[in-house]
Amino acid sequence: MKGNNHLFVLSAITSALSASFHNTIFSWCWIGWLVYLVFAKGLQKRVFVSLMIAIVFLNVWNKGLLVDPSLKFNSSSISNTVVGKIISPVSISSKAIQFTLKPDQVNDKTLVVVYSDQIQSENQYSQLKAGANCTINGLPQPLDRKTNPGQFDYGGYLEKQGITSELIVKDPQNVYCTGASTINQLYLARTTVIQKAQEELSPSTASWISALILGDDQFLSDDTIELFQKWGLSHLLAISGLHVGLIVSSIYFSLIKLQLLTREKAQWFVIICLPFYAILAGGAPSVWRASLLTFLALIITKVKIKLTTTDMLGVVFLLLILIKPENMYHLGFQFSFLITYCLLLSKSFIQNQSRFFSILTISFLSLLTLLPLQLYNFYYFNPLSILINLLYVPYFSFIVMPLLLVITLSLIFPFPFSFVDQMFQNIHHFAMIPLENIDKTLFYPWITGKFPLLMFIPYFVVFILFMNQLSRSNKSKAFYSGCLLVVILLAATLKPYISSSGYVTTLDVGQGDAIVVELPHRKGVILIDVAGTLQANFKSPSDKVYRQVIKPYLLSRGISSIDAVFLSHEDHDHIGSLPYLLGDFKVGKLITSEYFTFSQEAKKILEQKRIEHITLSTGEEFVQGNQHFYVLSPINNNGSTNENSLVLFSKIGGLTWLFTGDINTDIESELVTKYPNLTIDVLKVAHHGSNSSSANSFIETVSPKYALISVGDNNRYGHPHLEVINSLEQEGVSILRTDQVGAIQYQFRSNQLGTFTTQLP
């Protein structure tokens, strides 16, 4: 079996894919894989083991990760008081305290969130320890569901960890815990070092020690984390083989050089410490991968067993997913193993390069390895990230990590190394300036949209062929394989441009409007309003809706530029995300009524971006890619932003649509008077279903078949009002509400009738 453990890993991965996506294609790929093993020279013995591994892990995933429907949230069956045991580290941040609780009476898990703004002293949460038995009184909540295409599915992420509900605790006095497990001492030591760093070091240095040495990145700013994500440097923020190798080497050689231990004893000391460090560093899958691989390598050296590094990696992979199957769905776990496998299998090719080109090759191969996952999860990649990695990976390896290790030792032991804190601050400050400047001027991502899941198979098959030809120095065949890789990537990118399908998507943005119209063959992308939200004080703007809903949707659809944005009126719940949109996307035109007034800040942005502003009056039209939008209102200046809403009429996908902004019943009467023969198929219900709009007479006249209501769940205005719902139902109108069904999407082909689908059933 020597040297072929990765064959068994592939069997386990295929089982995971089949169980997760219920797609027979993955099952047929696995059968094809077994057939290959049967006929491949010298691999027949692996068939039985591969079969057994696939069956075992298929059973593990089906039992461990597919949540029993009976366990899903049911408010009537869940008590406000939960008794159970804390089975995770207790995460304490400035906003909340979180931990996972295993209730005594059921098999699922509950995520407990204690809002820390109610906590006055550490004594109030000192009882919260891993392994503690707790009685907690709180408000049971269902998991947050993904309500828009492209949006991160937080609830699904938790469900894959066996968590089926949340318990919100607003008063710490409602939490009573006693006892703790032995492992809590390690968590306590970790917390102590983090707190000591915060107290004794500069905030910048303390945050980097927490992230890179102890695996807690909550103290890094959101801007820093986003910067590293944009430039493909996120792997530097996760503890990996690089970090573990440097730490192990530092400890090992320090023990020997200081003559504290012999080589033999120093090796055993490192072996014993590795599992404890994995726990101290937060226990992320990438940490366990690196720690266990090093642990296994040292043990094998001791017992003199010959095992290749790829075999050891395969053993670690199978062990980690057997113990904790949900690791398979952890992005850090996927990235870590993929890169490590790729570099190990390419070792001979990399070693034949010069030092500079070997580093460049590692960066390039890492990018190609992770590219499908990157595009599947984040929808874009930055080609210049190869060069950025070339600069910053050595910097973090040979400067940042050694300095942080020295500073960390000065916290644990009474070493006079505090001056290194200032040294690190100065060096790191100047090192990050070029990256920040490059980000401002040279960030040109290739936005591809969500990479199709089924294209993973041809991509990695061709990638393996590409690597095989490179290792054999067959440059011509490697070139052809590389071209085929580019074709696969282009096929995913160009799909919207060759597809005859178009879409009208009413996004679930809460209490606001944001509608995206995508014309067939990507002849045009038009937005009708871009809702924004406010912070808790209801005064300061927030980018939450844009960051979590609008931007992910656009990226997931492969949209990098927007041809036109209609702004119905000035209210924040219709235009609040405009500044963020203009900052991230190329926008061709902004279209408003003649009574729309931009703020001074917005005017500056329009001038800086050189965006064309078009004002339309009643009776005028706007055409984009043969799609006509007719302006029906405002007919006059009504002196109010709502009443001056831009009302648009268009025929899309064989249906007639009326987009009404926030007009009231008076404006509806004007429309009926001016356009007595106006009938439509789809009505975007005005003002989120307020009873100030949607009069019975108006609904009777326009006679819609479908009513789309963009409204926030449990909003403070009580929208949509019951009178409006009753009026629509009396006319036999099919009502689709974003607060109930999430995003509403109409898919069509050219002028043919399409179909409505919703994000939630």
ABEGO torsion letter per residue (X at the ends): XBGAAAAAAAAAAAAAAAAAAGBAAAAAAAAAAAAAAAABBGAAAAAAAAAAAAAAAAAAAAAAABBBAAABBBAAABBABBBBBBABBBBBBAABBBBBBBBAABABBBBBBBBAAABABAAAAAABBBGBBBBBBBBBBBBBBBABBGBBBAAAAAAAAGBABBBBBABAAABBBBEBBAAAAAAAAAAAAAAAAAAABBAAAAAAAAAAAAGBAAABBAAAAAAAAAAGAAAAABBBAAAAAAAAAAAAAAAAAAGABBAAAAAAAAAAAAAAAAAAAGGBAAAAAAAAAAAAAAAAAAAGBBBBAAAAAAAAAAAAAAABAAAAABAAAAAAAAAAAAAAAAAAAAAABBAAAAAAAAAAAAAAAAAAAAAAAAGBBBAAAAAAAAAAAAAAAAAAAAAAAAAAAAAABBBBAAAAAAAAAAAAAAAAAAAAAAAAAABBBBBAEBBBAAAAAAAAAAAAAAAAAAAAGBAAAAAAAAAAAAAAAAAAAAAAAABABBBBBBBBAEBEBBBBBBBBGGABBBBBEBBBBBBAAGABBBAAAAAAAAAAAAAAAGBABBABBBBABABAAAAAAAAAAAAABBBABBBBBAABBBBAAAAAAAAAAGBBBBBBBBGBBBBBGGBBBBBAOBABBAGBAAAABBBBBBBBGGBBBBBAEABBAAAAAAAAAABAABBBABBBBBGGGBAABGBAAAAAAAGBABBBBBBBBGBAAGOBBAAAAAAAAAAGBBBBBAAAAEBBBBBBBEABBBBBBBABX
